[in-house]
Amino acid sequence: MWTPASNGIGKVGDGPPQENGIQKHRTSLPAPMFTRSDFSVWSILKKCIGLELSKITMPIAFNEPLSFLQRITEYMEHVYLIHRASRQPQSLERMQSVAAFAVSAVASQWERTGKPFNPLLGETYELIREDLGFRFISEQVSHHPPISAFYSEGLHQDFLFHGSIYPKLKFWGKSVEAEPRGTITLELLKHKEAYTWTNPTCCVHNVIIGKLWIEQYGTVEILNHRTGDKCVLHFKPCGLFGKELHKVEGYIQDKSKKKLFVIYGKWTECLWGIDPVTYESFRKQERRGDSLRKTKPVRGCRGGSPARVRGLARRCLGGPAGGVGYRTCLSERRCLST
Protein backbone atom coordinates (compact mmCIF):
# COMPACT_ATOMS: atom_id res chain seq x y z
CA MET A 1 0.00 0.00 0.00
CA TRP A 2 1.12 3.58 -0.64
CA THR A 3 1.71 5.96 2.23
CA PRO A 4 2.41 9.72 2.09
CA ALA A 5 6.03 10.81 2.02
CA SER A 6 7.57 11.49 5.41
CA ASN A 7 8.68 14.97 4.32
CA GLY A 8 5.07 16.12 4.12
CA ILE A 9 4.99 16.57 0.35
CA GLY A 10 2.35 13.88 -0.17
CA LYS A 11 -1.18 14.25 1.10
CA VAL A 12 -3.56 11.67 2.42
CA GLY A 13 -5.86 10.57 -0.39
CA ASP A 14 -3.31 11.16 -3.14
CA GLY A 15 -2.86 8.27 -5.56
CA PRO A 16 0.17 6.00 -5.63
CA PRO A 17 3.34 7.31 -7.26
CA GLN A 18 3.48 7.04 -11.04
CA GLU A 19 6.34 6.60 -13.47
CA ASN A 20 5.97 7.75 -17.07
CA GLY A 21 2.24 8.13 -16.47
CA ILE A 22 1.76 4.41 -15.63
CA GLN A 23 0.25 3.54 -12.28
CA LYS A 24 2.07 0.84 -10.37
CA HIS A 25 0.11 -2.00 -8.75
CA ARG A 26 1.09 -4.08 -5.75
CA THR A 27 2.63 -7.43 -6.75
CA SER A 28 2.95 -9.04 -3.29
CA LEU A 29 1.35 -8.87 0.13
CA PRO A 30 3.02 -6.73 2.81
CA ALA A 31 3.35 -9.65 5.25
CA PRO A 32 4.40 -13.28 4.62
CA MET A 33 1.91 -16.14 5.04
CA PHE A 34 2.29 -18.03 8.32
CA THR A 35 2.42 -21.81 8.49
CA ARG A 36 -0.71 -23.91 8.98
CA SER A 37 1.24 -26.88 10.39
CA ASP A 38 0.37 -25.93 13.99
CA PHE A 39 -3.36 -26.39 13.41
CA SER A 40 -5.24 -29.68 13.38
CA VAL A 41 -7.77 -29.75 10.57
CA TRP A 42 -9.08 -33.14 11.58
CA SER A 43 -10.10 -31.97 15.05
CA ILE A 44 -12.43 -29.47 13.37
CA LEU A 45 -13.71 -31.40 10.38
CA LYS A 46 -14.17 -34.91 11.78
CA LYS A 47 -17.71 -34.04 12.87
CA CYS A 48 -18.55 -32.28 9.60
CA ILE A 49 -18.34 -35.08 7.03
CA GLY A 50 -21.04 -34.59 4.40
CA LEU A 51 -22.05 -31.15 5.67
CA GLU A 52 -21.92 -27.86 3.81
CA LEU A 53 -18.81 -25.92 4.81
CA SER A 54 -20.52 -22.52 4.56
CA LYS A 55 -22.20 -23.34 7.89
CA ILE A 56 -18.99 -24.42 9.65
CA THR A 57 -16.77 -21.99 11.56
CA MET A 58 -13.16 -22.45 10.44
CA PRO A 59 -9.97 -21.05 12.05
CA ILE A 60 -8.63 -17.97 10.36
CA ALA A 61 -5.38 -19.84 9.68
CA PHE A 62 -7.05 -21.58 6.75
CA ASN A 63 -8.07 -18.32 5.04
CA GLU A 64 -6.09 -16.36 2.51
CA PRO A 65 -6.00 -12.55 2.96
CA LEU A 66 -8.67 -11.90 0.34
CA SER A 67 -12.45 -11.81 0.35
CA PHE A 68 -14.40 -13.90 -2.13
CA LEU A 69 -15.40 -10.67 -3.91
CA GLN A 70 -11.73 -9.90 -4.54
CA ARG A 71 -11.10 -13.48 -5.63
CA ILE A 72 -13.76 -13.18 -8.35
CA THR A 73 -11.84 -10.34 -10.00
CA GLU A 74 -9.14 -12.87 -10.93
CA TYR A 75 -11.49 -13.97 -13.70
CA MET A 76 -10.22 -10.90 -15.55
CA GLU A 77 -6.55 -11.85 -15.42
CA HIS A 78 -6.60 -12.82 -19.11
CA VAL A 79 -9.10 -10.19 -20.25
CA TYR A 80 -7.08 -9.75 -23.45
CA LEU A 81 -8.79 -12.92 -24.70
CA ILE A 82 -12.14 -11.09 -24.53
CA HIS A 83 -10.72 -8.10 -26.39
CA ARG A 84 -9.39 -10.40 -29.08
CA ALA A 85 -12.68 -12.29 -29.33
CA SER A 86 -14.41 -8.98 -29.96
CA ARG A 87 -12.04 -8.27 -32.86
CA GLN A 88 -12.49 -11.65 -34.56
CA PRO A 89 -14.69 -11.54 -37.69
CA GLN A 90 -15.72 -15.23 -37.64
CA SER A 91 -18.00 -16.75 -35.00
CA LEU A 92 -15.83 -19.88 -34.74
CA GLU A 93 -12.75 -17.82 -33.92
CA ARG A 94 -14.72 -15.84 -31.35
CA MET A 95 -15.86 -19.06 -29.68
CA GLN A 96 -12.25 -20.28 -29.52
CA SER A 97 -11.16 -17.13 -27.67
CA VAL A 98 -14.19 -17.26 -25.36
CA ALA A 99 -13.42 -20.92 -24.55
CA ALA A 100 -9.82 -19.99 -23.73
CA PHE A 101 -11.06 -17.19 -21.47
CA ALA A 102 -13.53 -19.48 -19.68
CA VAL A 103 -10.75 -21.97 -18.89
CA SER A 104 -8.25 -19.26 -17.94
CA ALA A 105 -10.72 -18.00 -15.32
CA VAL A 106 -10.21 -21.18 -13.26
CA ALA A 107 -6.46 -21.41 -13.89
CA SER A 108 -5.76 -18.98 -11.03
CA GLN A 109 -7.00 -21.63 -8.57
CA TRP A 110 -4.01 -23.86 -9.24
CA GLU A 111 -2.11 -24.36 -5.96
CA ARG A 112 -4.48 -21.91 -4.24
CA THR A 113 -5.45 -23.99 -1.21
CA GLY A 114 -6.48 -21.13 1.09
CA LYS A 115 -10.14 -20.26 1.59
CA PRO A 116 -11.15 -16.63 0.88
CA PHE A 117 -13.10 -14.77 3.55
CA ASN A 118 -16.89 -14.74 3.29
CA PRO A 119 -18.04 -11.17 2.49
CA LEU A 120 -20.63 -9.39 4.61
CA LEU A 121 -24.13 -8.96 3.21
CA GLY A 122 -24.11 -5.86 1.03
CA GLU A 123 -20.30 -5.68 0.88
CA THR A 124 -18.92 -4.49 -2.46
CA TYR A 125 -15.55 -4.48 -4.19
CA GLU A 126 -14.63 -2.35 -7.20
CA LEU A 127 -11.61 -2.62 -9.49
CA ILE A 128 -10.72 -0.36 -12.43
CA ARG A 129 -7.79 -1.31 -14.65
CA GLU A 130 -7.32 1.31 -17.36
CA ASP A 131 -4.20 -0.51 -18.54
CA LEU A 132 -6.24 -3.68 -19.21
CA GLY A 133 -9.34 -1.86 -20.43
CA PHE A 134 -12.06 -2.86 -17.95
CA ARG A 135 -13.88 -1.94 -14.76
CA PHE A 136 -15.27 -4.53 -12.36
CA ILE A 137 -17.63 -4.46 -9.39
CA SER A 138 -18.87 -7.32 -7.20
CA GLU A 139 -21.36 -7.47 -4.34
CA GLN A 140 -22.49 -10.00 -1.75
CA VAL A 141 -26.23 -10.22 -2.42
CA SER A 142 -27.11 -13.08 -0.05
CA HIS A 143 -25.62 -14.32 3.21
CA HIS A 144 -27.38 -17.72 3.61
CA PRO A 145 -26.86 -19.18 1.13
CA PRO A 146 -23.77 -17.09 0.27
CA ILE A 147 -24.26 -15.64 -3.23
CA SER A 148 -21.90 -13.17 -4.90
CA ALA A 149 -22.84 -11.18 -8.00
CA PHE A 150 -20.42 -9.38 -10.32
CA TYR A 151 -20.55 -7.03 -13.29
CA SER A 152 -17.74 -5.91 -15.56
CA GLU A 153 -17.57 -3.83 -18.71
CA GLY A 154 -14.90 -2.86 -21.20
CA LEU A 155 -13.71 0.72 -21.06
CA HIS A 156 -14.05 0.82 -24.86
CA GLN A 157 -17.65 -0.46 -24.77
CA ASP A 158 -16.66 -3.75 -26.40
CA PHE A 159 -17.99 -6.28 -23.85
CA LEU A 160 -20.11 -6.92 -20.76
CA PHE A 161 -19.27 -9.71 -18.33
CA HIS A 162 -21.61 -10.54 -15.47
CA GLY A 163 -23.03 -13.35 -13.38
CA SER A 164 -23.54 -14.75 -9.90
CA ILE A 165 -21.77 -17.52 -8.01
CA TYR A 166 -23.11 -19.72 -5.23
CA PRO A 167 -20.19 -21.94 -4.11
CA LYS A 168 -21.66 -25.14 -2.68
CA LEU A 169 -18.94 -26.59 -0.43
CA LYS A 170 -18.85 -30.10 1.01
CA PHE A 171 -16.33 -32.05 3.08
CA TRP A 172 -15.82 -35.72 2.16
CA GLY A 173 -13.28 -36.88 4.72
CA LYS A 174 -10.03 -36.45 2.77
CA SER A 175 -11.15 -33.71 0.39
CA VAL A 176 -13.23 -30.55 0.13
CA GLU A 177 -15.42 -30.14 -2.95
CA ALA A 178 -16.64 -26.76 -4.25
CA GLU A 179 -19.44 -26.75 -6.80
CA PRO A 180 -19.66 -23.19 -8.24
CA ARG A 181 -23.35 -22.93 -8.98
CA GLY A 182 -24.47 -19.94 -11.00
CA THR A 183 -24.44 -18.84 -14.63
CA ILE A 184 -21.72 -16.65 -16.15
CA THR A 185 -22.54 -14.44 -19.14
CA LEU A 186 -20.24 -12.71 -21.60
CA GLU A 187 -21.69 -10.25 -24.12
CA LEU A 188 -19.73 -9.09 -27.16
CA LEU A 189 -21.51 -5.85 -27.96
CA LYS A 190 -20.04 -5.34 -31.45
CA HIS A 191 -21.39 -8.70 -32.63
CA LYS A 192 -24.57 -8.66 -30.48
CA GLU A 193 -23.64 -12.07 -29.08
CA ALA A 194 -24.14 -13.51 -25.61
CA TYR A 195 -22.21 -16.53 -24.29
CA THR A 196 -23.19 -18.39 -21.11
CA TRP A 197 -21.51 -21.16 -19.11
CA THR A 198 -20.92 -22.51 -15.60
CA ASN A 199 -17.54 -23.30 -14.04
CA PRO A 200 -16.37 -26.87 -13.32
CA THR A 201 -16.28 -28.42 -9.86
CA CYS A 202 -13.13 -27.78 -7.83
CA CYS A 203 -11.80 -30.29 -5.30
CA VAL A 204 -8.99 -29.83 -2.75
CA HIS A 205 -7.38 -33.12 -1.71
CA ASN A 206 -5.37 -34.17 1.37
CA VAL A 207 -6.99 -31.67 3.74
CA ILE A 208 -6.22 -33.96 6.69
CA ILE A 209 -2.68 -35.15 5.97
CA GLY A 210 -0.25 -34.89 3.07
CA LYS A 211 0.39 -32.20 0.49
CA LEU A 212 -2.67 -30.26 -0.62
CA TRP A 213 -3.46 -30.37 -4.32
CA ILE A 214 -6.34 -29.22 -6.49
CA GLU A 215 -8.21 -30.71 -9.41
CA GLN A 216 -11.08 -29.45 -11.57
CA TYR A 217 -13.58 -31.86 -13.08
CA GLY A 218 -16.95 -31.79 -14.78
CA THR A 219 -18.39 -30.60 -18.08
CA VAL A 220 -18.54 -26.96 -19.12
CA GLU A 221 -20.87 -25.99 -21.97
CA ILE A 222 -20.40 -22.56 -23.55
CA LEU A 223 -23.38 -21.53 -25.65
CA ASN A 224 -23.50 -18.74 -28.24
CA HIS A 225 -27.16 -17.72 -28.06
CA ARG A 226 -27.12 -15.86 -31.38
CA THR A 227 -25.57 -18.49 -33.66
CA GLY A 228 -26.39 -21.64 -31.69
CA ASP A 229 -22.72 -22.70 -31.65
CA LYS A 230 -21.67 -24.61 -28.54
CA CYS A 231 -18.31 -25.45 -27.01
CA VAL A 232 -18.30 -28.56 -24.79
CA LEU A 233 -15.27 -28.92 -22.51
CA HIS A 234 -14.64 -31.99 -20.36
CA PHE A 235 -12.39 -31.37 -17.35
CA LYS A 236 -10.99 -34.82 -16.64
CA PRO A 237 -10.84 -36.17 -13.08
CA CYS A 238 -7.42 -37.26 -11.87
CA GLY A 239 -8.05 -41.00 -12.05
CA LEU A 240 -6.31 -43.76 -10.12
CA PHE A 241 -2.76 -43.10 -11.34
CA GLY A 242 -3.06 -39.38 -12.13
CA LYS A 243 -2.77 -39.72 -15.91
CA GLU A 244 -5.73 -37.41 -16.53
CA LEU A 245 -4.77 -34.75 -13.97
CA HIS A 246 -5.49 -31.19 -15.19
CA LYS A 247 -6.48 -32.39 -18.67
CA VAL A 248 -9.23 -30.73 -20.68
CA GLU A 249 -10.76 -32.14 -23.86
CA GLY A 250 -13.66 -30.89 -25.90
CA TYR A 251 -14.95 -29.55 -29.17
CA ILE A 252 -16.91 -26.74 -30.80
CA GLN A 253 -20.07 -27.66 -32.68
CA ASP A 254 -22.61 -25.67 -34.70
CA LYS A 255 -26.36 -25.65 -34.08
CA SER A 256 -26.74 -28.82 -36.19
CA LYS A 257 -24.22 -30.57 -33.86
CA LYS A 258 -21.50 -30.79 -36.51
CA LYS A 259 -18.05 -30.67 -34.95
CA LEU A 260 -16.07 -27.67 -36.18
CA PHE A 261 -13.01 -27.65 -33.93
CA VAL A 262 -11.33 -29.92 -31.35
CA ILE A 263 -9.84 -28.49 -28.15
CA TYR A 264 -7.50 -30.22 -25.70
CA GLY A 265 -4.72 -29.45 -23.26
CA LYS A 266 -4.34 -28.65 -19.55
CA TRP A 267 -6.13 -25.91 -17.66
CA THR A 268 -2.91 -25.26 -15.72
CA GLU A 269 -0.81 -24.72 -18.87
CA CYS A 270 -2.43 -24.23 -22.23
CA LEU A 271 -5.24 -25.27 -24.55
CA TRP A 272 -4.60 -26.52 -28.07
CA GLY A 273 -6.96 -26.53 -31.03
CA ILE A 274 -6.99 -28.61 -34.20
CA ASP A 275 -9.23 -29.52 -37.12
CA PRO A 276 -11.55 -32.46 -36.19
CA VAL A 277 -10.75 -34.55 -39.28
CA THR A 278 -7.01 -34.22 -38.77
CA TYR A 279 -7.32 -34.95 -35.07
CA GLU A 280 -9.37 -38.12 -35.56
CA SER A 281 -6.92 -39.31 -38.23
CA PHE A 282 -4.05 -38.82 -35.83
CA ARG A 283 -5.85 -40.67 -33.02
CA LYS A 284 -6.48 -43.64 -35.31
CA GLN A 285 -2.80 -43.76 -36.27
CA GLU A 286 -1.84 -43.46 -32.62
CA ARG A 287 -4.04 -46.38 -31.66
CA ARG A 288 -2.48 -48.50 -34.39
CA GLY A 289 0.95 -47.58 -33.10
CA ASP A 290 2.13 -46.00 -36.36
CA SER A 291 2.94 -42.67 -34.75
CA LEU A 292 5.05 -44.32 -32.07
CA ARG A 293 7.21 -46.42 -34.41
CA LYS A 294 8.15 -43.73 -36.94
CA THR A 295 8.78 -40.56 -35.00
CA LYS A 296 11.37 -37.82 -34.87
CA PRO A 297 12.11 -35.25 -32.16
CA VAL A 298 10.72 -31.78 -32.89
CA ARG A 299 13.11 -28.91 -32.43
CA GLY A 300 11.69 -26.26 -30.11
CA CYS A 301 9.10 -28.41 -28.29
CA ARG A 302 9.53 -27.97 -24.56
CA GLY A 303 8.80 -30.09 -21.54
CA GLY A 304 8.65 -33.83 -20.94
CA SER A 305 9.88 -36.48 -23.35
CA PRO A 306 10.86 -35.79 -27.00
CA ALA A 307 7.86 -34.83 -29.10
CA ARG A 308 6.45 -37.14 -31.75
CA VAL A 309 4.60 -35.73 -34.74
CA ARG A 310 2.79 -36.77 -37.88
CA GLY A 311 2.64 -33.40 -39.63
CA LEU A 312 -0.51 -32.10 -37.95
CA ALA A 313 -1.49 -28.45 -37.63
CA ARG A 314 -2.87 -27.11 -34.38
CA ARG A 315 -2.91 -23.91 -32.41
CA CYS A 316 -2.76 -22.91 -28.76
CA LEU A 317 -5.94 -21.43 -27.31
CA GLY A 318 -4.78 -19.88 -24.09
CA GLY A 319 -1.08 -20.25 -23.32
CA PRO A 320 2.25 -18.83 -24.43
CA ALA A 321 3.37 -19.35 -28.00
CA GLY A 322 5.25 -22.61 -28.28
CA GLY A 323 3.58 -24.00 -25.17
CA VAL A 324 3.37 -27.69 -24.53
CA GLY A 325 0.34 -29.91 -25.01
CA TYR A 326 -0.02 -33.36 -23.52
CA ARG A 327 0.38 -36.79 -25.09
CA THR A 328 2.13 -36.39 -28.45
CA CYS A 329 3.25 -32.92 -29.47
CA LEU A 330 1.72 -31.94 -32.81
CA SER A 331 3.65 -29.71 -35.20
CA GLU A 332 2.83 -26.31 -36.71
CA ARG A 333 0.53 -25.36 -33.88
CA ARG A 334 -0.87 -21.86 -33.61
CA CYS A 335 -1.52 -20.11 -30.30
CA LEU A 336 -4.78 -18.23 -29.76
CA SER A 337 -3.20 -16.07 -27.08
CA THR A 338 -0.75 -14.44 -29.49
Order of alpha helices (4+ residues) and beta strands (2+ residues): beta-beta-alpha-beta-alpha-alpha-alpha-beta-beta-beta-beta-beta-beta-beta-beta-beta-beta-beta-beta-beta-beta-alpha-alpha-beta
